[in-house]
Amino acid sequence: MEGVIWHQHSPRLMLKIIELWPDKNVPIIDLGCGLNYYITVLIIAGHRGIGLDAVDLGSKYFQQVDLTKPIVPKPVEKMNVLSLEVGEHIPAEFSKGYLDNVCYFGGDVILSWAVPGQAGHGHINCQERHWVSEQMRARGYVLRFDKTNELIKSVKDCHCSWFQNTIMYFDKESKSIV
């Protein structure tokens, strides 16, 4: 619970996510939703979705789960996944289970993971972007440099500036181009 108190969000990033995910027929799941800001705004904007987190904050758009264990049942439709600044709070030995869950839903993924040396509360498993990208590639996901750069630009001069070093956009398509 203590880590959730320090959870921050970026309205600029939120606007970019809405722009990158205009199809309101594709549900969105926020893994490690914290205070549930992103998924709540997406639902208000007309998307279907839910937040999952290990800490129960009592939101109506939230379910409490262990993000390192398999999430069941699998949805009948693909879902885009948002998971921001979560992996660094999970012990390294549980990274595989968390990343398996990130890729479990089959849709596009917006993921950030604190890099080594990044300030923050509860960072016990910071990883280089290259490591995260390789982990995602092993699960059939490709880093989309074009969309990643759009996300990075959206947080330039934002109070959540660390996203410039951590945020990435992945999809399962082989058409990923720079």
C-alpha positions, 0 to 999 in steps of 0.5 A, spaced: 500 500 500 505 504 501 508 504 494 501 506 491 501 512 495 507 515 491 504 513 485 504 519 479 500 519 473 501 524 467 495 527 463 500 528 457 501 521 457 494 519 458 492 523 452 497 520 447 495 513 449 488 515 447 490 517 441 494 511 440 488 506 442 483 510 438 479 503 437 474 503 443 472 496 441 479 493 443 478 493 451 484 495 455 487 492 461 492 496 466 496 491 470 499 494 476 494 500 476 495 503 482 490 509 483 487 506 477 488 513 474 489 511 467 484 506 466 478 510 469 480 516 464 480 511 458 473 508 461 470 515 461 473 516 454 469 510 452 473 504 452 472 498 456 477 496 461 479 494 468 485 495 472 489 489 476 493 490 482 496 487 488 493 492 492 485 493 493 484 500 493 476 499 492 475 502 485 469 499 481 474 498 475 479 494 479 480 487 481 485 485 486 490 479 483 497 477 484 501 480 477 506 474 478 501 468 477 497 466 471 491 470 470 485 466 469 481 465 465 483 468 459 479 473 455 475 471 449 477 477 446 484 480 445 486 486 450 491 492 449 495 492 456 498 498 459 503 497 465 507 503 467 512 502 472 510 496 475 516 491 473 521 494 478 517 493 484 517 485 483 522 481 485 527 479 479 525 471 480 518 473 479 519 477 473 517 472 468 510 471 471 509 478 470 511 479 463 508 472 461 501 476 464 503 482 460 503 478 454 497 474 455 492 478 452 494 478 445 493 486 444 498 491 443 502 493 450 505 500 453 510 498 458 515 502 462 520 499 467 524 503 471 532 503 469 538 502 473 539 508 478 532 511 477 529 514 483 523 512 486 520 508 492 520 500 492 525 499 486 528 493 487 528 490 480 530 496 475 532 493 468 535 496 462 530 498 456 534 493 452 533 487 457 525 489 457 525 489 449 529 482 449 524 479 454 518 481 450 521 479 443 522 472 447 514 472 448 513 474 440 512 482 441 516 487 437 518 494 439 515 499 435 520 505 435 515 510 432 510 509 437 515 509 442 517 515 440 510 518 440 510 516 447 516 519 449 515 526 446 508 526 450 512 526 456 517 531 454 518 537 460 512 533 464 513 532 471 513 524 470 519 525 465 522 518 467 517 515 462 522 518 457 527 513 459 522 507 460 516 507 456 515 502 450 510 500 445 510 493 443 505 489 438 505 482 435 506 484 428 512 483 424 510 490 420 514 494 426 518 499 422 522 504 425 
